[in-house]
Amino acid sequence: MGRRPAKCYRYCKNKPFIKSRFCRGVPDPKIRIYDVGAKKAHVDAFPCVVHMVSDEREQISSEALEAARIAANKTLVKHCGKDGFHMRIRAHPFHVLRINKMLSCAGADRLQTGMRHAYGKPAGLVARVRIGQALISVRLEDKHQHVAVDALRRAKFKFPGRQKILLSRKWGFTKWQRPQYEVMRGMRQPENEEEAAWLQKVGRLRPDGTTVKLINHHGPLGLSA
């Protein structure tokens, strides 16, 4: 018996139902890799970020997430190289789907009319997403921005509903705006007294893998030196 079409499980109708000691025998999600590309690249290497954002409240299957990851990765590797980007799948499938299996062989006509709203067995996993939630994010160099937009456009075809592709004003996967980041990392000098006073008040940024840590003027003197 094959998979049911995604339209059967597209809408968030019931309460979240996750794998637990009460809900056993759940199949593994099809998507196992959430970060692809140069996932250990320094935070300063990839300033440009493009997001795919959901425009609907719905459920997206783990199969669709895996298909979208493969489609986007293929385009990015072709045009940027395998170390020219870092893509992250932001939606994780935790919600368990159920199916009430019935006999479908010949002579089972009278068995087909089962009880309505029957409690089924675990059949698959989906991610429950809300409007405005990021599904996929890609960080890369500014010159490859158009490649990321095209890769996410191709990945959109694997999902039901509507998605938007947005260009972020932030630096990489950090929470800082690009002008703020450049000043706080020491890439450029403050342009005026107001910006210098703001920098003195907020503190500086220190690289921490794919993101940064804020080093403010609190705590041991050795850290803020």
N, C-alpha and C positions, 0 to 999 in steps of 0.2 A: 504494500500500500504506500503510494507516494505522498509527498508533502501536500498539504492543503495550500491553495493560493493565498498570498499575503493579505488579500482583501478580507479574509475571514478574521484576521487578527489585527487589523490596522488601527482601530480606535481604542483609546484607553477607557474601557467600560467598567472594569472591576477593580477591586483593591489590588495593590501590589502583592505578588505571590512569589516568594523567593525560595531558593534552595535552602533547606534546613534539615534538622534531624526528623522533622515531621513529614517533610516533602522529600522523599528519597527517589533514587533511580532517575535523576534528571540527566539528560544527555549533555555532553560538553558543547560549549558554543563553537560555531564554525570559525570565528575569528579568535586567533591566539596571539597575534602580534599587533601591538597598538602603536609602537614607535618604529618608523622605518627611515632609512637614509643615514645621514651623519648625526646620529642621536647624541653623540658625545661632543659635538662641535662647540667651541667656545661661544659664550654669550655674545661677544663682540663680532663674531664672524657673520651672523645672519640678522641684519637689522629689520628687513622687510617681513611682514606677516600678513597672510591672507586667511580668512576664516570662511567656512561654510556654516550657515546658521539656519536652523529649522524655522519655518514660518507657520507651522501647524503643531497642534498637540496631538501626538499619535504614537504608535509603537513601530519600531524599526527592527527587523529580524537580524540575528547575528549573521545569517547568510548574506543579507543585503550589505551589511557593514564590511564583510570580507570582500565582496565583489567590488564595492566602491574603493576600498583600500588598494586592491590590485589594479583597478583602472587608473586611479590617480598616480600610483607609484610608477606604472609603465610610462606614462607621459613625462613625469618628472625626471626619471632616470635617462630617458631618451634625449632630453634637451638640456638638462643641468648636470648630468653625470651622477653616479651613485653616491658621491660625497658632496654634492652641491646643494643639498636641501635637508631639512628635517621635518617629516610629517608626523603628526600625532592624531590618532583617533580619539575623540573626546567623549563619545557616547559608549557606555558599557552595558552589555545585555545581562541583566539580572532577573528580569521578570520571566517566570516560567509559564509557558502555554500548556493547556490541557486539551486532550482530544478524547472523545467517547467513541472508541472503535466499535464498529459493528460488522457483522459478516457481509461480504459482498459477493459470495459465490452463488452459483446457480441454485435455485430452489430456496433461497433465503428471503423471499419476498415478505413473508409475514414477520420476519425478525427485524426488518428495516425500520419500522415505526417505533423507535425507542422512546424512552421517557424524555420529556422536554427539560432543558436546563440540567442535563445529567452531569454528574461530576466525573471527569475523565482522568486519564493518566498523562503524566508529563510527556510533551511532544517536542518541545524546542524552547529557545530562549529569545527574548526581545529586549530592546532598550526602550524605556518610556521617555520620550522627549517632550519638552514644552516649547512654546513660542519664544524665540530669541535665544535658544540654547545652541551653543557651538557644537557641531558634529565632527568636523575635521579642521585642523589648523596646520598651516605650512609656514615655516620660517626659512628664508633664503636671502640671497643678495638682491639688491634693488634692480639690477639689470635683468633678472629672471622673473620679475613680478608678473608679467603677462603669461609666462609658462604656468605659474601656480594657478592663475585665474582659469586658464584653459583646462588644467588637470582637474580642478574641482568642478568645472562645468561638465566634464565627462563623467565624474563620479556621481553627479546629481541624477543621472539617468538610472542609477541603480536603486534609488530611493522612491517610495511613494510620496505623494503630497508635494508641497512647494518648499523650496529652499532658496536662500539668498547667499550671494558671495560678497563678502565685505572686505575692504582693505583697512587694516588696523592703523591707528595713529601711534601705537605703542612700539617700543623697541623689542623685537623678538618676542619671547614668551614671558617677558617681565610685565609688571604693572605700571611702568613709568612711561610717560609721553616721550617722544624722541628728543625734543629740545631739552627737557629736564634731564634725560639720561646722559646726553652728551656733556652737560655741565657737571653733573654729579660724578661722572666717571673721569672727568679731567680731560675730555677730548677737545674741549674748547674753553676759552675763558668767558666769564660772565660779561654780557654786553653792556650792562649798566649797574648802577649802585643798588637798584631794587633787586635785581637778579642775584647780585653778590650777597646782599643781606638775607635773601631767601635760602641761598646755599649754606650760609653760615648757620642758619636756624635749623635746617632740615638734616644736613649731614652729607656724607659721601657714600658711594656704592662700591662694593667689593665683589668681584666675580665669584660665583658659587655654582660651577657646573654650567647647566643650560640657563640659569637665571642669576640673580644678584642678591646680595645681602645689604641691607641698609646699616651703615656704621654711623650712628648718631653720637651726640656729645654726652651720653650717659655711660656708666659702667667704668671698667678699668681704663686708666690713662693710656696704656700701651695700645689698646685697640683703636682709639680715635686719633692716635698720633699720625 
